[in-house]
Amino acid sequence: MKTKLLLATVLAVSFAAPVLAADEFYIVQDSSTKKCTIVSQKPTTTTTTVIGNNTFKTRVEAENQMKTTKVCESH
């Protein structure tokens, strides 16, 4: 019984882990307006550029970094 419970727990965690890791935030800049925004998915279009090489676990972390990013300050 304990083995089945342990196996079920391991399986549940292995399926939940990718979902939990999906929460990432990016700072992106629109190429035409030069305005920076925060998005929860990495952009796939050519009209936006990811600023920096970082992903952020929370939106607050991304907001704090965006305040100190030079390309985002003047726009």
C-alpha positions as CSV (number, residue, x, y, z in Angstrom):
1,M,0.0,0.0,0.0
2,K,2.8,2.4,0.9
3,T,4.6,1.7,-2.4
4,K,1.4,2.5,-4.4
5,L,0.9,5.7,-2.5
6,L,4.6,6.7,-3.0
7,L,4.4,5.9,-6.7
8,A,1.2,7.9,-7.1
9,T,2.8,10.9,-5.4
10,V,5.8,10.7,-7.6
11,L,3.7,10.6,-10.7
12,A,1.5,13.5,-9.6
13,V,4.6,15.7,-8.9
14,S,6.2,14.8,-12.2
15,F,3.1,16.0,-14.1
16,A,2.7,19.1,-12.0
17,A,6.3,20.3,-12.2
18,P,6.2,21.5,-15.8
19,V,3.0,23.4,-15.1
20,L,4.6,25.2,-12.2
21,A,7.6,26.1,-14.2
22,A,5.6,27.7,-16.9
23,D,5.2,30.9,-15.0
24,E,7.9,33.1,-16.4
25,F,7.9,36.7,-17.3
26,Y,9.9,38.6,-19.9
27,I,10.6,42.3,-20.5
28,V,10.0,43.0,-24.1
29,Q,10.3,46.2,-26.3
30,D,8.0,47.0,-29.2
31,S,10.3,47.7,-32.2
32,S,8.1,50.5,-33.6
33,T,7.1,52.4,-30.4
34,K,10.2,51.5,-28.4
35,K,7.8,50.9,-25.4
36,C,8.7,48.2,-22.9
37,T,6.2,45.8,-21.4
38,I,6.1,42.7,-19.4
39,V,4.7,39.5,-20.9
40,S,4.1,36.0,-19.6
41,Q,5.1,34.2,-22.8
42,K,8.3,34.6,-24.8
43,P,7.3,36.5,-27.9
44,T,7.5,34.7,-31.2
45,T,6.9,37.8,-33.5
46,T,9.5,40.0,-35.0
47,T,7.8,43.2,-33.8
48,T,9.0,42.7,-30.2
49,T,12.4,42.1,-28.8
50,V,13.2,40.4,-25.4
51,I,15.3,42.8,-23.4
52,G,18.2,41.1,-21.6
53,N,18.7,37.4,-21.1
54,N,16.7,37.0,-18.0
55,T,13.4,35.4,-17.2
56,F,11.6,36.3,-14.0
57,K,9.6,34.1,-11.7
58,T,7.2,36.9,-10.6
59,R,5.8,39.9,-12.4
60,V,7.1,42.1,-9.5
61,E,10.7,41.0,-10.2
62,A,10.2,41.9,-13.9
63,E,8.7,45.3,-13.0
64,N,11.6,46.1,-10.6
65,Q,14.2,45.2,-13.3
66,M,12.3,47.1,-16.0
67,K,12.6,50.3,-13.8
68,T,16.4,50.0,-13.9
69,T,16.8,48.9,-17.5
70,K,18.3,51.8,-19.6
71,V,16.4,51.1,-22.8
72,C,13.1,51.2,-21.0
73,E,13.7,54.3,-18.9
74,S,13.2,57.0,-21.6
75,H,10.0,55.5,-23.2
